[in-house]
């Protein structure tokens, strides 16, 4: 939730273009340091490169970086 109007945060995958309000993958994370998609880590440490505080939300479709949609408009629906 974005706190402004109690609607889910809308996201867009930087890799495949998937959009939605589904919150991202529940089994994988995307490393902002090396770009690897790895199994969801117990701690904020990339299992591929060892970087810390870099794990981001992964796309539920392809595992790519699932960024907040800058526009946050109402035309994105979970797929």
Backbone as XML, in Angstrom:
<?xml version="1.0"?>
<chain id="A" units="angstrom">
  <residue number="1" name="UNK">
    <atom name="N" x="0.835" y="-1.182" z="0.000"/>
    <atom name="CA" x="0.000" y="0.000" z="0.000"/>
    <atom name="C" x="0.874" y="1.237" z="0.000"/>
  </residue>
  <residue number="2" name="UNK">
    <atom name="N" x="0.435" y="2.259" z="-0.685"/>
    <atom name="CA" x="1.276" y="3.429" z="-0.788"/>
    <atom name="C" x="0.997" y="4.478" z="0.274"/>
  </residue>
  <residue number="3" name="UNK">
    <atom name="N" x="0.024" y="4.280" z="1.158"/>
    <atom name="CA" x="-0.229" y="5.182" z="2.260"/>
    <atom name="C" x="-0.974" y="6.444" z="1.877"/>
  </residue>
  <residue number="4" name="UNK">
    <atom name="N" x="-0.925" y="6.844" z="0.632"/>
    <atom name="CA" x="-1.592" y="8.064" z="0.191"/>
    <atom name="C" x="-3.096" y="7.842" z="0.063"/>
  </residue>
  <residue number="5" name="UNK">
    <atom name="N" x="-3.496" y="6.767" z="-0.560"/>
    <atom name="CA" x="-4.927" y="6.546" z="-0.794"/>
    <atom name="C" x="-5.341" y="5.096" z="-0.562"/>
  </residue>
  <residue number="6" name="UNK">
    <atom name="N" x="-4.527" y="4.343" z="0.151"/>
    <atom name="CA" x="-4.821" y="2.951" z="0.494"/>
    <atom name="C" x="-4.974" y="2.031" z="-0.709"/>
  </residue>
  <residue number="7" name="UNK">
    <atom name="N" x="-4.333" y="2.340" z="-1.827"/>
    <atom name="CA" x="-4.341" y="1.446" z="-2.977"/>
    <atom name="C" x="-2.998" y="0.741" z="-3.056"/>
  </residue>
  <residue number="8" name="UNK">
    <atom name="N" x="-2.974" y="-0.474" z="-3.604"/>
    <atom name="CA" x="-1.696" y="-1.192" z="-3.727"/>
    <atom name="C" x="-0.724" y="-0.435" z="-4.619"/>
  </residue>
  <residue number="9" name="UNK">
    <atom name="N" x="0.568" y="-0.600" z="-4.333"/>
    <atom name="CA" x="1.582" y="0.026" z="-5.174"/>
    <atom name="C" x="1.638" y="-0.695" z="-6.511"/>
  </residue>
  <residue number="10" name="UNK">
    <atom name="N" x="1.683" y="0.065" z="-7.567"/>
    <atom name="CA" x="1.757" y="-0.510" z="-8.907"/>
    <atom name="C" x="3.219" y="-0.633" z="-9.297"/>
  </residue>
  <residue number="11" name="UNK">
    <atom name="N" x="3.558" y="-1.765" z="-9.926"/>
    <atom name="CA" x="4.940" y="-2.036" z="-10.317"/>
    <atom name="C" x="4.999" y="-2.404" z="-11.789"/>
  </residue>
  <residue number="12" name="UNK">
    <atom name="N" x="6.206" y="-2.241" z="-12.352"/>
    <atom name="CA" x="6.446" y="-2.574" z="-13.752"/>
    <atom name="C" x="7.814" y="-3.244" z="-13.850"/>
  </residue>
  <residue number="13" name="UNK">
    <atom name="N" x="7.882" y="-4.351" z="-14.575"/>
    <atom name="CA" x="9.140" y="-5.056" z="-14.744"/>
    <atom name="C" x="10.011" y="-4.348" z="-15.775"/>
  </residue>
  <residue number="14" name="UNK">
    <atom name="N" x="11.253" y="-4.088" z="-15.401"/>
    <atom name="CA" x="12.207" y="-3.446" z="-16.298"/>
    <atom name="C" x="12.629" y="-4.386" z="-17.428"/>
  </residue>
  <residue number="15" name="UNK">
    <atom name="N" x="12.437" y="-5.698" z="-17.252"/>
    <atom name="CA" x="12.876" y="-6.684" z="-18.240"/>
    <atom name="C" x="11.768" y="-7.062" z="-19.231"/>
  </residue>
  <residue number="16" name="UNK">
    <atom name="N" x="10.625" y="-7.564" z="-18.727"/>
    <atom name="CA" x="9.580" y="-8.086" z="-19.616"/>
    <atom name="C" x="8.384" y="-7.155" z="-19.779"/>
  </residue>
  <residue number="17" name="UNK">
    <atom name="N" x="8.325" y="-6.083" z="-18.969"/>
    <atom name="CA" x="7.225" y="-5.131" z="-19.078"/>
    <atom name="C" x="5.969" y="-5.513" z="-18.309"/>
  </residue>
  <residue number="18" name="UNK">
    <atom name="N" x="5.994" y="-6.642" z="-17.608"/>
    <atom name="CA" x="4.831" y="-7.043" z="-16.806"/>
    <atom name="C" x="4.474" y="-5.924" z="-15.834"/>
  </residue>
  <residue number="19" name="UNK">
    <atom name="N" x="3.193" y="-5.630" z="-15.706"/>
    <atom name="CA" x="2.738" y="-4.631" z="-14.752"/>
    <atom name="C" x="1.708" y="-5.251" z="-13.831"/>
  </residue>
  <residue number="20" name="UNK">
    <atom name="N" x="1.610" y="-4.733" z="-12.632"/>
    <atom name="CA" x="0.607" y="-5.240" z="-11.716"/>
    <atom name="C" x="0.739" y="-4.686" z="-10.321"/>
  </residue>
  <residue number="21" name="UNK">
    <atom name="N" x="-0.144" y="-5.154" z="-9.486"/>
    <atom name="CA" x="-0.154" y="-4.765" z="-8.074"/>
    <atom name="C" x="0.056" y="-5.993" z="-7.206"/>
  </residue>
  <residue number="22" name="UNK">
    <atom name="N" x="0.673" y="-7.012" z="-7.784"/>
    <atom name="CA" x="0.821" y="-8.298" z="-7.117"/>
    <atom name="C" x="1.968" y="-8.365" z="-6.119"/>
  </residue>
  <residue number="23" name="UNK">
    <atom name="N" x="2.757" y="-7.310" z="-5.987"/>
    <atom name="CA" x="3.815" y="-7.274" z="-4.980"/>
    <atom name="C" x="5.111" y="-7.970" z="-5.342"/>
  </residue>
  <residue number="24" name="UNK">
    <atom name="N" x="5.181" y="-8.632" z="-6.455"/>
    <atom name="CA" x="6.423" y="-9.264" z="-6.871"/>
    <atom name="C" x="6.510" y="-10.731" z="-6.522"/>
  </residue>
  <residue number="25" name="UNK">
    <atom name="N" x="7.613" y="-11.319" z="-6.914"/>
    <atom name="CA" x="7.854" y="-12.743" z="-6.691"/>
    <atom name="C" x="7.952" y="-13.055" z="-5.194"/>
  </residue>
  <residue number="26" name="UNK">
    <atom name="N" x="7.427" y="-14.184" z="-4.810"/>
    <atom name="CA" x="7.537" y="-14.629" z="-3.419"/>
    <atom name="C" x="8.645" y="-15.659" z="-3.246"/>
  </residue>
  <residue number="27" name="UNK">
    <atom name="N" x="9.303" y="-16.029" z="-4.359"/>
    <atom name="CA" x="10.355" y="-17.037" z="-4.275"/>
    <atom name="C" x="11.720" y="-16.544" z="-4.748"/>
  </residue>
  <residue number="28" name="UNK">
    <atom name="N" x="11.771" y="-15.370" z="-5.393"/>
    <atom name="CA" x="13.024" y="-14.847" z="-5.925"/>
    <atom name="C" x="13.197" y="-13.370" z="-5.575"/>
  </residue>
  <residue number="29" name="UNK">
    <atom name="N" x="14.444" y="-12.928" z="-5.567"/>
    <atom name="CA" x="14.795" y="-11.519" z="-5.411"/>
    <atom name="C" x="15.751" y="-11.131" z="-6.527"/>
  </residue>
  <residue number="30" name="UNK">
    <atom name="N" x="15.787" y="-9.855" z="-6.831"/>
    <atom name="CA" x="16.661" y="-9.319" z="-7.871"/>
    <atom name="C" x="17.772" y="-8.517" z="-7.203"/>
  </residue>
  <residue number="31" name="UNK">
    <atom name="N" x="19.018" y="-8.768" z="-7.564"/>
    <atom name="CA" x="20.149" y="-8.055" z="-6.977"/>
    <atom name="C" x="20.389" y="-6.747" z="-7.732"/>
  </residue>
  <residue number="32" name="UNK">
    <atom name="N" x="20.300" y="-5.627" z="-7.018"/>
    <atom name="CA" x="20.547" y="-4.333" z="-7.621"/>
    <atom name="C" x="22.018" y="-4.085" z="-7.907"/>
  </residue>
  <residue number="33" name="UNK">
    <atom name="N" x="22.900" y="-4.880" z="-7.332"/>
    <atom name="CA" x="24.339" y="-4.710" z="-7.553"/>
    <atom name="C" x="24.819" y="-5.438" z="-8.809"/>
  </residue>
  <residue number="34" name="UNK">
    <atom name="N" x="24.449" y="-6.711" z="-8.951"/>
    <atom name="CA" x="24.977" y="-7.492" z="-10.079"/>
    <atom name="C" x="23.917" y="-7.887" z="-11.115"/>
  </residue>
  <residue number="35" name="UNK">
    <atom name="N" x="22.634" y="-7.661" z="-10.804"/>
    <atom name="CA" x="21.578" y="-7.987" z="-11.758"/>
    <atom name="C" x="21.138" y="-9.438" z="-11.753"/>
  </residue>
  <residue number="36" name="UNK">
    <atom name="N" x="21.615" y="-10.210" z="-10.803"/>
    <atom name="CA" x="21.232" y="-11.629" z="-10.736"/>
    <atom name="C" x="19.860" y="-11.794" z="-10.101"/>
  </residue>
  <residue number="37" name="UNK">
    <atom name="N" x="19.139" y="-12.789" z="-10.555"/>
    <atom name="CA" x="17.896" y="-13.187" z="-9.904"/>
    <atom name="C" x="18.229" y="-14.448" z="-9.130"/>
  </residue>
  <residue number="38" name="UNK">
    <atom name="N" x="18.011" y="-14.405" z="-7.822"/>
    <atom name="CA" x="18.394" y="-15.513" z="-6.949"/>
    <atom name="C" x="17.215" y="-15.923" z="-6.075"/>
  </residue>
  <residue number="39" name="UNK">
    <atom name="N" x="17.259" y="-17.145" z="-5.530"/>
    <atom name="CA" x="16.199" y="-17.536" z="-4.598"/>
    <atom name="C" x="16.101" y="-16.513" z="-3.464"/>
  </residue>
  <residue number="40" name="UNK">
    <atom name="N" x="14.876" y="-16.236" z="-3.030"/>
    <atom name="CA" x="14.646" y="-15.237" z="-1.987"/>
    <atom name="C" x="15.557" y="-15.500" z="-0.794"/>
  </residue>
  <residue number="41" name="UNK">
    <atom name="N" x="16.443" y="-14.544" z="-0.480"/>
    <atom name="CA" x="17.419" y="-14.774" z="0.594"/>
    <atom name="C" x="16.834" y="-14.543" z="1.983"/>
  </residue>
  <residue number="42" name="UNK">
    <atom name="N" x="17.377" y="-15.245" z="2.964"/>
    <atom name="CA" x="16.952" y="-15.061" z="4.344"/>
    <atom name="C" x="17.414" y="-13.697" z="4.857"/>
  </residue>
  <residue number="43" name="UNK">
    <atom name="N" x="18.606" y="-13.273" z="4.422"/>
    <atom name="CA" x="19.153" y="-11.964" z="4.782"/>
    <atom name="C" x="19.345" y="-11.162" z="3.501"/>
  </residue>
  <residue number="44" name="UNK">
    <atom name="N" x="19.529" y="-9.849" z="3.635"/>
    <atom name="CA" x="19.696" y="-8.980" z="2.473"/>
    <atom name="C" x="21.123" y="-9.060" z="1.929"/>
  </residue>
  <residue number="45" name="UNK">
    <atom name="N" x="21.479" y="-10.271" z="1.456"/>
    <atom name="CA" x="22.799" y="-10.535" z="0.883"/>
    <atom name="C" x="22.599" y="-11.311" z="-0.418"/>
  </residue>
  <residue number="46" name="UNK">
    <atom name="N" x="23.208" y="-10.839" z="-1.499"/>
    <atom name="CA" x="23.085" y="-11.538" z="-2.780"/>
    <atom name="C" x="23.872" y="-12.845" z="-2.732"/>
  </residue>
  <residue number="47" name="UNK">
    <atom name="N" x="23.217" y="-13.914" z="-3.097"/>
    <atom name="CA" x="23.855" y="-15.221" z="-3.110"/>
    <atom name="C" x="24.794" y="-15.384" z="-4.306"/>
  </residue>
  <residue number="48" name="UNK">
    <atom name="N" x="24.705" y="-14.473" z="-5.267"/>
    <atom name="CA" x="25.550" y="-14.559" z="-6.447"/>
    <atom name="C" x="26.849" y="-13.750" z="-6.297"/>
  </residue>
  <residue number="49" name="UNK">
    <atom name="N" x="26.735" y="-12.479" z="-5.857"/>
    <atom name="CA" x="27.930" y="-11.630" z="-5.776"/>
    <atom name="C" x="28.357" y="-11.285" z="-4.352"/>
  </residue>
  <residue number="50" name="UNK">
    <atom name="N" x="27.516" y="-11.571" z="-3.358"/>
    <atom name="CA" x="27.855" y="-11.308" z="-1.964"/>
    <atom name="C" x="27.585" y="-9.892" z="-1.486"/>
  </residue>
  <residue number="51" name="UNK">
    <atom name="N" x="27.067" y="-9.021" z="-2.362"/>
    <atom name="CA" x="26.759" y="-7.643" z="-1.967"/>
    <atom name="C" x="25.640" y="-7.639" z="-0.924"/>
  </residue>
  <residue number="52" name="UNK">
    <atom name="N" x="25.668" y="-6.624" z="-0.047"/>
    <atom name="CA" x="24.651" y="-6.512" z="0.998"/>
    <atom name="C" x="23.750" y="-5.301" z="0.753"/>
  </residue>
  <residue number="53" name="UNK">
    <atom name="N" x="22.560" y="-5.354" z="1.345"/>
    <atom name="CA" x="21.572" y="-4.273" z="1.242"/>
    <atom name="C" x="21.259" y="-3.904" z="-0.200"/>
  </residue>
  <residue number="54" name="UNK">
    <atom name="N" x="21.116" y="-4.907" z="-1.046"/>
    <atom name="CA" x="20.923" y="-4.646" z="-2.473"/>
    <atom name="C" x="19.779" y="-5.460" z="-3.079"/>
  </residue>
  <residue number="55" name="UNK">
    <atom name="N" x="19.133" y="-6.301" z="-2.285"/>
    <atom name="CA" x="18.113" y="-7.173" z="-2.838"/>
    <atom name="C" x="16.804" y="-6.411" z="-3.053"/>
  </residue>
  <residue number="56" name="UNK">
    <atom name="N" x="16.279" y="-6.518" z="-4.268"/>
    <atom name="CA" x="15.090" y="-5.781" z="-4.682"/>
    <atom name="C" x="13.970" y="-6.743" z="-5.031"/>
  </residue>
  <residue number="57" name="UNK">
    <atom name="N" x="12.783" y="-6.203" z="-5.234"/>
    <atom name="CA" x="11.623" y="-6.997" z="-5.611"/>
    <atom name="C" x="11.836" y="-7.538" z="-7.023"/>
  </residue>
  <residue number="58" name="UNK">
    <atom name="N" x="11.583" y="-8.839" z="-7.200"/>
    <atom name="CA" x="11.714" y="-9.479" z="-8.517"/>
    <atom name="C" x="10.335" y="-9.646" z="-9.151"/>
  </residue>
  <residue number="59" name="UNK">
    <atom name="N" x="10.284" y="-9.556" z="-10.465"/>
    <atom name="CA" x="9.046" y="-9.741" z="-11.224"/>
    <atom name="C" x="8.524" y="-11.162" z="-11.019"/>
  </residue>
  <residue number="60" name="UNK">
    <atom name="N" x="7.218" y="-11.304" z="-10.782"/>
    <atom name="CA" x="6.666" y="-12.649" z="-10.599"/>
    <atom name="C" x="6.617" y="-13.456" z="-11.895"/>
  </residue>
  <residue number="61" name="UNK">
    <atom name="N" x="6.764" y="-12.788" z="-13.045"/>
    <atom name="CA" x="6.728" y="-13.480" z="-14.340"/>
    <atom name="C" x="8.102" y="-13.954" z="-14.791"/>
  </residue>
  <residue number="62" name="UNK">
    <atom name="N" x="9.122" y="-13.048" z="-14.721"/>
    <atom name="CA" x="10.424" y="-13.405" z="-15.296"/>
    <atom name="C" x="11.597" y="-13.294" z="-14.321"/>
  </residue>
  <residue number="63" name="UNK">
    <atom name="N" x="11.382" y="-12.719" z="-13.139"/>
    <atom name="CA" x="12.464" y="-12.572" z="-12.172"/>
    <atom name="C" x="13.284" y="-11.301" z="-12.336"/>
  </residue>
  <residue number="64" name="UNK">
    <atom name="N" x="12.940" y="-10.462" z="-13.329"/>
    <atom name="CA" x="13.652" y="-9.201" z="-13.542"/>
    <atom name="C" x="13.329" y="-8.184" z="-12.450"/>
  </residue>
  <residue number="65" name="UNK">
    <atom name="N" x="13.967" y="-7.023" z="-12.524"/>
    <atom name="CA" x="13.734" y="-5.967" z="-11.529"/>
    <atom name="C" x="12.307" y="-5.442" z="-11.669"/>
  </residue>
  <residue number="66" name="UNK">
    <atom name="N" x="11.556" y="-5.473" z="-10.583"/>
    <atom name="CA" x="10.144" y="-5.084" z="-10.552"/>
    <atom name="C" x="10.038" y="-3.748" z="-9.826"/>
  </residue>
  <residue number="67" name="UNK">
    <atom name="N" x="10.152" y="-2.668" z="-10.576"/>
    <atom name="CA" x="10.219" y="-1.320" z="-10.023"/>
    <atom name="C" x="8.838" y="-0.735" z="-9.782"/>
  </residue>
  <residue number="68" name="UNK">
    <atom name="N" x="8.782" y="0.232" z="-8.865"/>
    <atom name="CA" x="7.541" y="0.972" z="-8.678"/>
    <atom name="C" x="7.238" y="1.726" z="-9.960"/>
  </residue>
  <residue number="69" name="UNK">
    <atom name="N" x="5.977" y="1.703" z="-10.379"/>
    <atom name="CA" x="5.560" y="2.447" z="-11.552"/>
    <atom name="C" x="5.502" y="3.922" z="-11.158"/>
  </residue>
  <residue number="70" name="UNK">
    <atom name="N" x="6.244" y="4.753" z="-11.850"/>
    <atom name="CA" x="6.343" y="6.161" z="-11.496"/>
    <atom name="C" x="5.005" y="6.886" z="-11.569"/>
  </residue>
  <residue number="71" name="UNK">
    <atom name="N" x="4.139" y="6.484" z="-12.488"/>
    <atom name="CA" x="2.872" y="7.189" z="-12.669"/>
    <atom name="C" x="1.817" y="6.789" z="-11.646"/>
  </residue>
  <residue number="72" name="UNK">
    <atom name="N" x="1.844" y="5.558" z="-11.152"/>
    <atom name="CA" x="0.872" y="5.073" z="-10.180"/>
    <atom name="C" x="-0.562" y="5.373" z="-10.616"/>
  </residue>
  <residue number="73" name="UNK">
    <atom name="N" x="-0.840" y="5.302" z="-11.916"/>
    <atom name="CA" x="-2.180" y="5.552" z="-12.423"/>
    <atom name="C" x="-3.056" y="4.324" z="-12.210"/>
  </residue>
  <residue number="74" name="UNK">
    <atom name="N" x="-4.328" y="4.464" z="-12.466"/>
    <atom name="CA" x="-5.295" y="3.379" z="-12.229"/>
    <atom name="C" x="-5.443" y="2.438" z="-13.402"/>
  </residue>
  <residue number="75" name="UNK">
    <atom name="N" x="-4.614" y="2.553" z="-14.447"/>
    <atom name="CA" x="-4.789" y="1.719" z="-15.642"/>
    <atom name="C" x="-3.943" y="0.448" z="-15.629"/>
  </residue>
  <residue number="76" name="UNK">
    <atom name="N" x="-3.272" y="0.141" z="-14.528"/>
    <atom name="CA" x="-2.481" y="-1.088" z="-14.421"/>
    <atom name="C" x="-3.257" y="-2.096" z="-13.593"/>
  </residue>
  <residue number="77" name="UNK">
    <atom name="N" x="-3.378" y="-3.292" z="-14.116"/>
    <atom name="CA" x="-4.109" y="-4.350" z="-13.415"/>
    <atom name="C" x="-3.212" y="-5.565" z="-13.252"/>
  </residue>
  <residue number="78" name="UNK">
    <atom name="N" x="-3.345" y="-6.246" z="-12.134"/>
    <atom name="CA" x="-2.572" y="-7.470" z="-11.911"/>
    <atom name="C" x="-2.964" y="-8.485" z="-12.962"/>
  </residue>
  <residue number="79" name="UNK">
    <atom name="N" x="-1.968" y="-9.166" z="-13.511"/>
    <atom name="CA" x="-2.220" y="-10.166" z="-14.563"/>
    <atom name="C" x="-1.896" y="-11.525" z="-14.022"/>
  </residue>
</chain>
